[in-house]
Amino acid sequence: MMASNEDHPHGDETVGVPITCDNWRNKQLNEAKDKIWSEIKRCFDIEENRRDHCLKLAGKLLRGFKTFLSTTFLRDTEGTFVDAELPSKYASLISPKEWETFKSKRKTQEFKSVSETNRQRASSPAYPYRKGRVGYGRLEQSILTKENSSETSLPAHVLWKEARVGKDGKIKEDVQQIFEKCETLSQSIVPYEDTDCRSILSRALDVPEYSGRVRGKGFGITQKSLNIKKQKTPSNKELQQTLEALKAEVLELRKERERDRAAGFKDTSDKDSINCNFQPTIPEGISPCHLYLARPTYRMVGKGKVHNNLGELLHTKPLPTGSLKVSVDIALEKDALLPHPDDVSDATLLGDAIGSFVAWPTDLIIVGYETPTKSKAKDKGIAREIESVASQKEIPVAKKTEISKRTGAKKKNPSKYRACLHTYLETTDISDGCVRLIPMDGAIFGFEYAEPLGKEDFDQILYHTQLSVGVINTYMRYLYDKLMGPRGLEQRFSFLNPMKTNLTEMIRKPDEVRTYVVERFMADTDREKLFFLPFNTGDGGHWLLVAINPFKEIVYYLDSLHKDWTTYPAMKTIVDTIIQTVRAQRKIQVPKRKANNITWNRVECPRQRNNIDCGYYTLRFMKETLLMDRTDIPSDYFDEYRCAYYSKDQLDEIKEELCQFIIELQVL
């Protein structure tokens, strides 16, 4: 670094930064920084917005140069301070006065204490970086390139974890625990209620957030460069204003409720006022229907029957404007608030209205669908497990012919075996909480056990709700018994149990997942085989299919939401590690630069049109692959089964096969 004019012995006019500088942010250095930036721009073609980054790097180089001077000239081999003369090599850069001041600062007890603390911290970091000279930026780009991702960046905690994976592909337990904590925090934080300005990674590590950096992103990345805005803790005045706004909103809702109640006391002798809610767009009379709500998301919450009759009353009172009388048969969301609470029975939740009549907004009623008949005395409603977000409206009956042509659906009786299973269940104790066990042979998943199915599992099949792991596993046994066995396909295909390989298990027990899958793969190393892994995002989330060919090191990714594997980086990391482990156990030698060359193919499979069909799509993907008897899946899917989406009949086919198979097992 250049010395200042008054200190430099040669009177050089160049403005520089002395080695005695202890604070790079000192405003007195602005002139020197401007000179440094001018020199950088003279030598390089660089944008003005990179100035701060370059000057930070210059400050880092100054600290490094001072450390070099101390360790090279002011310490002996044992670390003892040496009162050395100014090195002649740097006499043109450092004045004698600067050198003496620099030496005196290095001898103080305060400097020695700080130096020792920093040395110990640097020598034993809690979570050491394990990628050598590869920085966060290049590491991030290599990961995105390898995964053929369209994303431009990775979450900070994902990149932080990847930077601590060793050459052997292993992750230390404490690093994995921090990553799991980040995953949990990312799912639990409510943005508008969150007052902690720290990042998810900083919270998991329980460390402060520094303004000039973003943890897990590397040197030079700041919150400003990533457009991260600090959340401001609201003042008492702002909180008071918010409270007043909420009070006004509640008052308005109460007034609206009173207006609805007042509508019930209008003169019922006026025939026009009674009949005003008759809707010509909905069939006259009683029709089966699906019941929807629009807030907070548009979704189906129940099934029942709509009563669209001239002069229809609700508990001897006129219906609210724009609503019709509905009898509730099935509650898919028991805790859903009724759009018009029932003043007679005091019911406010949909689950409380089963077996009774309520008023329902006309624009949230979809008619024309079969509603399974159940005894009102026994009906407790269906416990909706997962993905209770926007379920889209089903296809109108008038469009079935057109859709059948596009999807290749075959006409047949869609509910024969479902009706039989429903009848069987009515005579059993399953509705009282008992379960039935489906025997699973050891050849199916690699271990023998019994899969329990209860009322909720059977209801999922009968009433088309999200599928549980029990139903998924039962259908895989059906495929094993009815397709793989009779056709001799067990030599070319196999299953992995999703109960042992879902995202929750991969995050919490990665070693157990790896051990299970490696053992399954190593049991068939003498032949090419395709393993089906119905992957669940954990705790009853989204279903997708991962089909793995460990022999060719190819992974086929079939997601009916048309997302790619970067959505679940933990899953991809474990699958890659498993394939590398199998490669090592098979003693396959590959060049070091090709060690991570595992092929991931995203298949353009049929796409689901709502948020509950993912399980049915995953089952059809496995079935159709077995029917094709191919261990490779084309990137645009099989010609024979290619379509934009599966029809209702194609999904009903899965349910019919399940019901017939369960009846044939005679486990009821």
C-alpha positions in Angstrom: 0.0 0.0 0.0 1.2 3.5 -0.8 2.2 5.8 2.0 0.7 9.3 2.4 2.6 12.3 1.1 4.0 13.6 4.4 5.2 10.2 5.5 6.7 8.9 2.3 10.5 9.6 2.1 10.5 10.1 -1.6 7.6 12.6 -1.6 5.5 10.5 -4.0 2.3 12.4 -4.9 0.4 9.1 -5.1 -2.3 8.9 -2.5 -2.3 5.5 -0.7 -3.4 3.7 2.3 -0.8 3.3 5.1 -0.3 -0.1 6.8 -1.1 1.6 10.1 -4.7 1.9 9.0 -6.9 0.0 11.5 -10.3 0.9 10.2 -11.0 0.5 6.5 -14.3 2.3 6.9 -12.6 5.6 8.0 -13.9 8.4 5.9 -10.3 9.9 5.7 -9.5 7.0 3.3 -12.2 8.1 0.8 -9.6 9.9 -1.4 -7.4 6.8 -1.4 -10.3 4.5 -2.2 -11.3 6.7 -5.2 -7.8 6.4 -6.5 -7.9 2.6 -6.1 -11.2 2.4 -7.9 -9.9 4.6 -10.7 -6.9 2.3 -11.2 -9.2 -0.8 -11.2 -11.4 0.8 -13.9 -8.4 1.8 -15.9 -7.2 -1.8 -16.0 -10.5 -3.7 -16.2 -13.9 -3.3 -17.9 -16.1 -3.3 -14.8 -19.5 -1.9 -13.9 -19.9 0.9 -11.4 -22.2 -1.1 -9.2 -19.3 -3.4 -8.4 -17.3 -0.6 -6.7 -18.3 -1.6 -3.2 -17.4 -5.2 -3.7 -14.0 -4.4 -5.2 -13.2 -2.0 -2.4 -14.2 -4.5 0.2 -11.8 -6.9 -1.5 -9.1 -4.3 -1.4 -9.6 -3.9 2.3 -9.4 -7.7 2.7 -6.1 -7.7 0.7 -4.7 -4.9 3.0 -5.4 -7.1 6.1 -3.8 -10.0 4.4 -0.7 -7.9 3.5 -0.3 -6.7 7.2 -0.7 -10.3 8.4 2.1 -11.4 5.9 4.4 -8.6 7.2 3.9 -9.7 10.8 4.4 -13.4 10.3 7.3 -13.0 7.9 9.4 -10.3 9.4 8.2 -9.7 13.0 8.1 -13.4 14.3 10.6 -16.1 14.5 9.9 -19.8 14.0 8.6 -20.1 17.5 6.2 -17.2 17.2 8.3 -14.8 19.4 8.2 -11.1 18.4 11.3 -9.9 16.5 12.2 -6.2 16.3 13.1 -6.2 12.6 14.2 -3.4 10.4 12.0 -2.2 7.5 12.4 -4.8 4.7 14.3 -3.1 1.8 11.9 -4.8 -0.7 9.0 -2.6 0.6 11.0 0.6 1.3 9.3 2.2 -1.7 5.9 1.5 -0.3 6.3 1.9 3.4 8.0 4.8 5.2 10.2 4.3 8.3 7.7 6.1 10.4 4.9 3.9 9.3 7.0 0.8 10.0 7.9 1.8 13.5 4.2 2.6 14.3 3.2 -0.7 12.8 5.7 -2.6 14.9 4.6 -0.9 18.1 1.0 -1.8 17.5 2.0 -5.4 17.0 3.7 -5.5 20.3 0.7 -4.4 22.4 -1.1 -6.9 24.7 -4.4 -6.0 23.2 -3.3 -7.0 19.7 -1.8 -10.2 20.9 -5.1 -11.1 22.7 -7.2 -10.4 19.6 -4.8 -12.2 17.3 -4.8 -15.3 19.5 -8.6 -15.4 19.7 -8.9 -15.1 15.9 -6.3 -17.7 15.4 -8.1 -20.3 17.6 -11.4 -19.5 15.9 -10.0 -19.9 12.4 -8.1 -23.1 13.3 -11.2 -24.9 14.6 -14.5 -23.7 13.0 -17.7 -25.3 14.2 -18.8 -26.1 10.7 -15.7 -26.1 8.4 -16.0 -25.3 4.7 -15.0 -28.4 2.7 -14.9 -27.3 -0.9 -11.3 -26.0 -0.9 -10.7 -23.0 -3.2 -14.1 -23.3 -4.8 -16.1 -20.4 -3.4 -19.8 -20.3 -2.8 -20.5 -18.6 -6.2 -18.8 -21.3 -8.3 -20.2 -24.1 -6.1 -23.7 -22.7 -6.6 -23.3 -22.5 -10.4 -21.9 -26.0 -10.6 -24.8 -27.4 -8.7 -27.4 -25.6 -10.9 -25.5 -26.6 -14.1 -25.3 -30.3 -13.0 -29.0 -30.4 -12.2 -30.0 -28.5 -15.5 -32.0 -26.1 -13.3 -33.7 -23.0 -14.6 -33.3 -21.4 -11.2 -30.7 -18.7 -10.8 -29.8 -19.4 -7.1 -30.2 -21.8 -4.3 -31.6 -21.2 -0.8 -28.7 -20.1 1.5 -29.1 -23.0 3.9 -29.1 -25.5 1.0 -25.9 -24.0 -0.4 -24.4 -23.8 3.1 -25.0 -27.6 3.6 -23.6 -28.5 0.1 -20.4 -26.5 1.0 -19.9 -28.9 3.9 -20.2 -32.2 2.1 -16.9 -34.0 1.9 -15.3 -35.7 -1.0 -16.8 -39.0 0.2 -20.3 -37.6 -0.1 -20.9 -37.8 3.7 -22.5 -35.1 5.8 -21.6 -34.6 9.4 -24.5 -35.1 11.8 -24.3 -31.6 13.3 -24.4 -30.1 9.8 -27.4 -32.2 8.9 -29.2 -31.1 12.1 -28.7 -27.4 11.2 -30.1 -28.1 7.7 -33.1 -29.9 9.2 -33.7 -27.0 11.5 -33.6 -24.6 8.6 -36.1 -26.8 6.7 -38.4 -26.8 9.7 -38.1 -23.0 10.1 -38.7 -22.3 6.4 -42.1 -24.2 6.7 -43.2 -22.7 10.0 -42.4 -19.0 9.6 -45.3 -16.8 8.8 -43.9 -13.7 6.9 -46.4 -11.1 8.1 -46.0 -12.2 11.7 -42.3 -12.6 11.7 -40.3 -9.9 13.5 -36.9 -11.5 13.5 -34.7 -9.8 10.8 -32.2 -12.6 10.7 -32.1 -15.2 7.9 -33.3 -18.7 8.4 -29.7 -20.0 8.5 -28.6 -17.4 11.1 -31.6 -18.4 13.3 -30.7 -22.1 13.0 -27.1 -21.4 13.9 -28.3 -18.9 16.6 -25.8 -16.2 15.6 -26.3 -12.5 14.8 -26.9 -11.2 11.3 -24.2 -8.8 10.0 -25.3 -6.0 7.6 -22.3 -6.4 5.2 -22.8 -10.1 4.4 -25.4 -12.8 3.7 -24.6 -16.0 5.6 -24.2 -19.0 3.3 -23.7 -17.0 0.1 -19.9 -16.2 0.2 -17.8 -13.0 0.2 -19.1 -10.0 -1.6 -22.8 -10.9 -1.4 -24.9 -8.4 0.7 -28.5 -8.1 1.6 -28.7 -5.1 -0.7 -27.4 -7.0 -3.7 -30.0 -9.8 -3.1 -32.8 -7.2 -2.6 -33.3 -8.4 1.0 -35.1 -5.8 3.0 -34.8 -5.8 6.8 -38.1 -6.2 8.6 -38.8 -3.3 10.8 -40.4 -3.9 14.2 -43.6 -1.9 14.1 -43.8 1.0 16.5 -46.6 1.4 19.1 -48.3 4.0 16.9 -48.3 1.5 13.9 -49.6 -1.3 16.1 -52.4 1.0 17.3 -53.3 1.9 13.8 -53.4 -1.8 12.8 -55.6 -2.5 15.8 -58.0 0.2 14.9 -58.3 -1.0 11.3 -59.0 -4.5 12.6 -61.7 -3.2 14.9 -63.3 -1.4 12.0 -63.2 -4.5 9.9 -64.8 -6.6 12.7 -67.5 -4.0 13.1 -68.3 -4.0 9.4 -68.5 -7.8 9.5 -70.9 -7.6 12.4 -73.1 -5.2 10.5 -73.2 -7.5 7.5 -74.1 -10.4 9.8 -77.0 -8.3 11.3 -78.2 -7.5 7.8 -78.3 -11.2 6.9 -80.2 -12.0 10.1 -82.6 -9.2 9.4 -83.3 -10.7 6.0 -84.7 -13.7 7.8 -87.6 -11.7 9.3 -89.0 -10.3 6.1 -92.7 -10.7 5.5 -93.0 -14.3 4.2 -96.5 -13.6 2.8 -94.8 -11.7 -0.1 -94.3 -14.5 -2.6 -91.8 -12.6 -4.7 -89.4 -12.2 -1.7 -89.6 -15.9 -1.0 -88.8 -17.0 -4.5 -86.0 -14.5 -5.2 -83.3 -17.2 -4.7 -84.5 -19.6 -7.3 -81.6 -20.1 -9.7 -82.4 -21.1 -13.3 -78.8 -22.0 -14.0 -79.0 -24.9 -11.4 -81.4 -27.8 -12.1 -84.8 -27.4 -10.5 -85.4 -29.8 -7.6 -82.8 -31.8 -5.6 -79.4 -32.4 -7.2 -76.1 -33.9 -5.8 -73.4 -31.3 -5.6 -69.9 -30.3 -4.4 -69.5 -27.5 -2.0 -66.7 -24.9 -2.4 -65.3 -22.0 -0.4 -63.3 -19.1 -1.9 -61.3 -18.0 1.1 -58.5 -18.2 2.0 -58.1 -20.4 -1.1 -60.7 -21.7 -3.6 -61.2 -25.3 -2.7 -63.8 -28.1 -2.3 -64.8 -28.6 1.3 -67.8 -30.9 1.2 -70.5 -32.8 -0.7 -74.2 -32.8 -0.4 -77.5 -32.0 -2.2 -78.7 -28.6 -3.4 -82.5 -27.9 -3.1 -83.5 -25.5 -5.8 -87.2 -25.2 -5.5 -89.6 -22.3 -5.9 -90.4 -20.9 -2.5 -87.7 -22.9 -0.6 -87.3 -21.9 3.0 -84.5 -22.6 5.5 -85.9 -23.3 9.0 -89.1 -21.5 8.1 -87.1 -18.4 7.1 -86.2 -17.0 3.7 -82.7 -17.8 2.4 -80.0 -15.1 2.3 -79.7 -13.3 -1.0 -77.6 -15.2 -3.5 -77.7 -18.5 -1.6 -79.6 -21.8 -1.9 -80.6 -24.5 0.6 -78.1 -27.3 0.8 -78.1 -30.6 2.8 -74.5 -31.5 3.9 -73.7 -35.2 3.5 -69.9 -35.3 3.7 -67.4 -32.8 5.2 -64.0 -32.9 3.6 -62.9 -30.1 5.9 -64.7 -30.4 9.2 -63.2 -27.2 10.5 -64.2 -25.0 7.5 -66.4 -22.1 8.5 -69.9 -22.1 7.2 -70.5 -19.1 4.8 -73.8 -18.5 6.6 -73.8 -19.8 10.2 -76.9 -21.7 11.2 -78.7 -19.6 13.9 -81.1 -22.4 14.7 -78.6 -25.1 15.6 -75.7 -22.6 16.4 -73.5 -24.5 13.9 -70.6 -22.5 12.7 -68.4 -25.3 11.3 -69.1 -27.6 8.3 -68.4 -30.7 10.4 -71.2 -29.6 12.8 -73.7 -29.3 9.9 -73.5 -32.9 8.6 -77.0 -34.2 8.3 -78.7 -30.8 8.4 -79.6 -28.0 6.1 -77.6 -24.8 5.6 -77.5 -21.8 3.2 -74.7 -21.9 0.6 -73.7 -19.2 -1.9 -74.9 -20.2 -5.4 -71.6 -19.4 -7.1 -69.8 -21.9 -4.8 -72.1 -24.8 -5.6 -71.1 -27.2 -8.4 -73.8 -29.7 -9.4 -74.0 -32.8 -11.6 -71.8 -35.2 -9.7 -72.6 -38.4 -7.9 -72.6 -38.1 -4.1 -72.2 -41.5 -2.4 -75.1 -42.3 -0.1 -74.2 -42.8 3.5 -76.3 -43.3 6.7 -76.5 -40.0 8.4 -76.4 -41.7 11.8 -73.0 -43.2 11.0 -71.5 -40.4 8.9 -68.8 -38.6 10.8 -67.3 -36.9 7.7 -64.1 -37.7 5.9 -60.9 -36.5 7.5 -59.1 -34.7 4.8 -55.5 -35.4 5.3 -53.4 -33.2 3.1 -53.2 -30.7 0.3 -56.5 -29.1 1.3 -55.6 -26.1 -0.9 -57.3 -25.0 -4.1 -59.1 -28.0 -5.5 -60.2 -27.0 -8.9 -63.7 -27.5 -10.3 -64.2 -30.9 -12.0 -64.9 -31.3 -15.7 -68.6 -30.6 -16.7 -70.5 -33.6 -17.9 -71.1 -32.0 -21.3 -67.3 -32.1 -22.0 -66.7 -35.7 -21.2 -66.9 -36.9 -24.8 -64.3 -34.4 -26.0 -62.0 -35.2 -23.1 -62.2 -38.9 -23.6 -60.9 -38.4 -27.1 -58.0 -36.4 -25.9 -57.0 -38.7 -23.0 -57.8 -42.1 -24.6 -60.3 -43.0 -21.8 -62.4 -46.2 -22.2 -66.1 -46.3 -21.3 -67.1 -48.8 -18.7 -69.1 -49.0 -15.4 -67.0 -46.8 -13.2 -68.2 -47.7 -9.7 -69.1 -51.4 -9.7 -66.4 -52.6 -7.2 -66.5 -49.3 -5.2 -70.2 -49.9 -4.6 -69.4 -53.5 -3.5 -66.7 -52.4 -1.2 -68.9 -49.7 0.3 -71.5 -52.3 1.1 -69.0 -54.6 2.7 -67.7 -51.8 4.9 -71.2 -50.9 6.1 -71.3 -54.4 7.7 -67.9 -54.2 9.4 -66.5 -52.5 12.5 -64.1 -50.4 10.5 -66.3 -47.3 11.0 -65.7 -47.8 14.7 -62.0 -47.3 14.4 -60.8 -50.9 13.6 -58.3 -51.6 10.8 -57.6 -54.4 8.4 -54.1 -55.8 7.6 -52.9 -56.3 4.0 -50.1 -58.9 4.0 -46.9 -57.7 2.2 -44.6 -60.4 1.0 -40.9 -59.8 1.5 -40.2 -59.8 -2.3 -42.3 -56.6 -2.8 -40.3 -54.2 -0.6 -37.5 -56.3 0.7 -39.0 -57.0 4.0 -42.2 -58.7 5.2 -44.9 -56.9 7.1 -48.7 -56.2 7.2 -50.0 -52.8 5.9 -52.9 -51.5 8.1 -55.9 -49.9 6.3 -58.5 -48.0 8.3 -61.7 -46.0 7.7 -59.8 -42.9 6.4 -57.9 -45.1 3.9 -61.0 -46.7 2.5 -62.8 -43.3 2.4 -59.9 -42.0 0.2 -60.7 -44.7 -2.4 -64.5 -44.3 -2.2 -64.7 -40.5 -2.2 -61.6 -39.6 -4.2 -59.5 -37.7 -1.7 -55.7 -37.5 -1.2 -54.1 -41.0 -1.0 -52.2 -42.2 2.1 -49.1 -44.3 2.1 -51.2 -47.3 3.0 -53.3 -47.1 -0.1 -50.2 -46.5 -2.3 -48.5 -49.6 -0.9 -51.6 -51.7 -1.3 -51.8 -50.8 -5.0 -48.1 -51.7 -5.4 -49.0 -55.1 -4.0 -51.8 -55.2 -6.6 -49.3 -54.4 -9.4 -46.9 -57.1 -8.0 -49.6 -59.8 -7.9 -51.5 -58.9 -11.1 -48.9 -57.6 -13.4 -45.3 -58.4 -12.3 -45.9 -61.9 -11.2 -48.0 -63.3 -14.1 -45.7 -61.5 -16.7 -42.4 -62.4 -15.1 -41.6 -58.7 -14.7 -40.1 -59.0 -11.2 -36.7 -59.7 -12.9 -36.8 -56.2 -14.5 -38.8 -54.1 -12.0 -38.9 -53.6 -8.3 -40.4 -51.4 -5.6 -39.1 -49.2 -2.8 -41.3 -48.6 0.2 -42.4 -44.9 0.4 -42.9 -45.3 4.1 -39.1 -45.7 4.5 -38.1 -43.2 1.7 -40.2 -40.1 2.0 -38.8 -36.6 2.5 -39.3 -36.6 6.2 -37.3 -39.8 6.6 -34.6 -38.6 4.3 -34.1 -35.5 6.4 -34.4 -37.1 9.8 -32.8 -40.5 9.2 -30.7 -40.2 6.0 -28.4 -43.1 7.0 -31.3 -45.5 7.4 -32.7 -44.5 4.1 -29.4 -45.0 2.4 -28.9 -48.4 4.0 -32.4 -49.7 3.0 -32.1 -48.5 -0.6 -28.5 -49.7 -1.1 -29.4 -53.1 0.1 -32.4 -53.3 -2.3 -30.1 -52.2 -5.2 -27.3 -54.6 -4.3 -29.6 -57.6 -4.2 -29.8 -57.4 -8.0 -26.4 -56.3 -9.3 -26.2 -58.9 -12.1 -29.0 -57.4 -14.2 -30.4 -54.1 -15.2 -33.5 -53.2 -13.2 -35.8 -50.3 -12.7 -36.8 -49.4 -9.1 -40.0 -47.5 -8.5 -39.9 -45.0 -5.6 -43.3 -43.2 -5.0 -41.8 -40.2 -3.3 -43.8 -38.2 -0.7 -42.8 -34.7 0.4 -43.3 -35.7 4.0 -46.1 -35.8 6.6 -48.7 -36.6 3.9 -47.7 -34.1 1.2 -47.4 -34.3 -2.6 -46.8 -37.6 -4.4 -44.5 -38.0 -7.4 -42.6 -40.9 -8.9 -38.8 -41.4 -8.9 -37.8 -44.4 -11.1 -34.1 -45.4 -10.6 -31.9 -47.5 -12.9 -28.8 -48.0 -10.7 -27.2 -50.2 -13.3 -27.1 -47.3 -15.9 -27.1 -44.6 -13.2 -30.2 -43.0 -14.6 -33.0 -41.4 -12.6 -36.4 -40.7 -14.2 -38.4 -37.9 -12.5 -42.2 -37.9 -13.0 -44.0 -35.1 -11.2 -47.7 -34.5 -12.2 -47.2 -30.8 -11.1 -44.4 -30.5 -13.7 -41.8 -29.3 -11.3 -38.2 -30.6 -11.2 -36.0 -32.2 -8.6 -34.5 -28.9 -7.4 -37.7 -28.5 -5.5 -36.4 -31.3 -3.1 -32.6 -31.0 -3.0 -32.4 -33.3 0.0 -34.0 -36.1 -2.0 -31.6 -35.7 -4.9 -28.6 -35.6 -2.7 -29.5 -38.8 -1.0 -30.4 -40.6 -4.3 -27.0 -39.5 -5.9 -25.1 -40.6 -2.8 -26.9 -44.0 -2.9 -26.0 -44.6 -6.6 -22.4 -43.6 -5.8 -22.3 -46.0 -2.9 -23.7 -48.8 -5.1 -21.1 -48.0 -7.7 -18.3 -48.3 -5.1 -19.7 -51.6 -3.8 -19.8 -53.0 -7.3 -16.2 -51.8 -7.7 -17.0 -49.7 -10.8 -14.1 -47.4 -11.6 -14.9 -44.0 -13.1 -12.7 -41.0 -13.7 -12.8 -38.5 -10.8 -14.2 -35.8 -13.0 -17.1 -38.1 -13.9 -17.9 -39.2 -10.3 -21.0 -37.1 -10.1 -22.2 -37.8 -13.7 -25.6 -39.3 -12.7 -28.2 -38.7 -15.3 -31.5 -37.1 -14.1 -34.3 -37.0 -16.7 -37.5 -35.0 -16.1 -40.3 -36.7 -17.9 -43.1 -34.7 -19.5 -45.8 -36.8 -18.0 -49.6 -36.1 -17.8 -50.3 -33.2 -15.6 -52.9 -33.1 -12.7 -55.6 -30.5 -12.8 -56.2 -30.1 -9.1 -54.4 -30.6 -5.8 -55.6 -34.1 -4.8 -54.9 -36.3 -7.8 -51.1 -36.7 -7.4 -51.3 -40.1 -5.8 -53.5 -41.5 -8.5 -51.2 -40.1 -11.2 -48.2 -41.7 -9.5 -49.9 -45.1 -9.5 -50.8 -44.8 -13.2 -47.2 -43.9 -14.0 -46.0 -47.2 -12.4 -48.8 -49.2 -14.0 -48.2 -47.9 -17.5 -44.4 -48.4 -17.3 -45.0 -52.0 -16.3 -47.5 -52.5 -19.2 -44.9 -51.1 -21.6 -42.2 -53.5 -20.0 -39.5 -50.8 -20.5 -36.8 -49.9 -18.1 -36.3 -46.6 -19.9 -38.9 -43.9 -19.8 -39.0 -41.5 -22.8 -38.6 -37.8 -21.9 -42.0 -37.1 -23.5 -43.6 -40.2 -21.9 -44.9 -43.3 -23.7 -46.7 -42.7 -27.0 -49.4 -45.2 -26.1 -50.3 -43.3 -22.9 -49.3 -39.7 -23.7 -52.0 -37.1 -22.9 -52.4 -33.7 -21.3 -54.0 -35.1 -18.2 -55.8 -38.3 -17.1 -59.6 -38.4 -17.4 -62.0 -39.1 -14.6 -62.5 -42.7 -16.0 -58.7 -43.3 -16.0 -58.5 -42.3 -12.4 -61.6 -44.3 -11.5 -59.9 -47.3 -13.1 -57.3 -47.1 -10.3 -59.9 -47.0 -7.6 -61.9 -49.9 -9.2 -58.7 -52.0 -9.3 -58.0 -51.3 -5.7 -61.5 -52.1 -4.5 -61.6 -55.4 -6.5 -58.2 -56.4 -5.2 -59.2 -55.7 -1.5 -62.4 -57.6 -1.9 -60.5 -60.6 -3.5 -58.0 -60.6 -0.6 -60.9 -61.4 1.8 -59.5 -59.3 4.6 -62.7 -57.5 5.4 
